C-alpha cells in the first residue's frame, strides 16, 4: 500500500462530474489498483475513489519538480480500465510518500453469532427459497472468503454475505465480492443477498440501489428451524 499526503485538487470525470478544491488530503493507493482520497474526518468513507481495474499515470509539470503558473507540480490521472471514468489529481505539494507491504490479510474473524448464523443458513439453505442448493461456505476469492455461495431454483449463482448488524460497509464488502465473482465465466452472472439480524436503513437503500437483495435473519427461528420460523 502507498500512502501519500498531498496538497491537491481532485476532479472526477465520468457519468457525472465532481470537483474537490485544493486542500491537504490523504491518498491511498492499494495493491489491487484502487485509489481513494480521504480528508481527516468522515470516518472510513473517502471523499472520492476509483475501484479496480484502473491505472494511475503520474505526470510532472516541469523538470526538476518545477511548478506551473498555478503552483502545481504534477498531475495524477486514475483511469478505470473498463468505463474510462477518470480521477484527476492536480498536486501542488507532497508532504509524505511511502509504500508498505502489508502481506496477505487473514480476513475478518466473525463473532460467534455471525459464524453460527452462517452455519445454520448453510445447513438450511432452502430457507432462502424452495429449490435452493449450497455450493460452499467460505467460498474463496482474492480479497477474502464469501460467507455462502449457493444456487437458486433456476440454478443461478447467489453470493450471501452475513452480518449480525447490517451496515453500509457490509454492502460495500459484498459489492467487491460480486465484482470478482462475476469475472468467473463458470459462475456469472452472480447476484448478491445481504443477510443480517438487523439491517440499517442506509445499508438497505445502498443494497437496493446496487441490485442486492436484503434478508433479515431471525437467529432464534434459525436455531429452531425444524419448527415454523420466519426469516423475512
Buried (B, 14 or more C-beta within 10 A) or exposed (E): EBEBBBBBBBBBBEEEEEEBEBBEBBBBBEEBBBBBBBEEEEEEEBBBBBBBBBEBEEEBBEEEEEBEEEEBBBBBBBBBEEEEBBBBBBBBBBEEEEEEEEEEEEEEEBEEBBBBBBBBBBEBBEBBEEEBEBBEBEBEBEBBBBBBBBBBEEEEBBBBBBBBEBBBEBBBBBBBBBBBBBEEEEBEEBBBBBBBBEBBEEBBEBBEEBEBBBBBBBEEBBEEBEEEBEBE
